[in-house]
Amino acid sequence: CLGIHVALGNPPDVSPALNGILAGLVGITGACPVVQPWVALIIGMIAAPIYMCSSHGLKRLQIDDPLDAAPVHFCCGMWGTLAVGLFADKGLTLETYGLYEEGYGIFMGGDGVQLGVQILAIVVIALWSCSTSAVMFYCLKRLGILRVPNDDELKGLDLTHHGGSAYTFDRTGKFFSQHGMEKSSSQLNSWVAPMETGIVHNGEPTTNGLYNTGGDAKIKLTPAPPPHLSTPNQVVPDGF
């Protein structure tokens, strides 16, 4: 996945590398007891473009999945389920389950019965998962707790819901951290995050090098912020 990511003109990133590992693991999970090792390698390699394409598809559809959970677990899971009907080895199937001699892959001499079973399983699992999730999300929406407030999204959920920042590097790769968090950042009230820069402009200098962001919480930048933060009252919100 990292190779595909870079080949498409993107800089190297840890996310496609780690999600690529997960995609391969998810892809081989269903078939692991009934396929040969060399087949497992093929299944994992095919899982990589499936993950990348489905991740890109969600972005094109403007579906919010910041962790790429659906591309990894749903899409690659479907591929892994289908792969059993394609690559299941007759000997390993008999050794593992002991019965049902027709239950092996069509590429291994099977007659397609197991492939049909796997396709049916994909349809049933998808219908069950999507329908139960739809009911749950509808109920959460009616209760008004499906989404966090827009202000919390702009500030970042690490700050607003978990009491601290998870990131210590800016886009230039230079280190600068946020310390001195005295209270939960859910009390920040005056953050303004322009769409293009993500820089906050409302802070007011306080004593001891801390910057008042408009609420009770105070943030200190150490060491000096990167060059693009030109004034002391500019801080980078969580996730920038």
Secondary structure, 3 states (H helix, E strand, C coil): CHHHHHHCCCCCCHHHHHHHHHHHHHHHHCCCCCCCHHHHHHHHHHHHHHHHHHHHHHHHCCCCCCCCHHHHHHHHHHHHHHHHHHHCCHHHHHHHHCCCCCCCCHHHCCCCHHHHHHHHHHHHHHHHHHHHHHHHHHHHHHCCCCCCCHHHHHHCHHHHHHCCCCCCECCCCCECEEECCCCCHHHCCCCCCCCCCCCECCCEECHHHCEECCCCCEEEEECCCCCCCCCCCCECCCCC
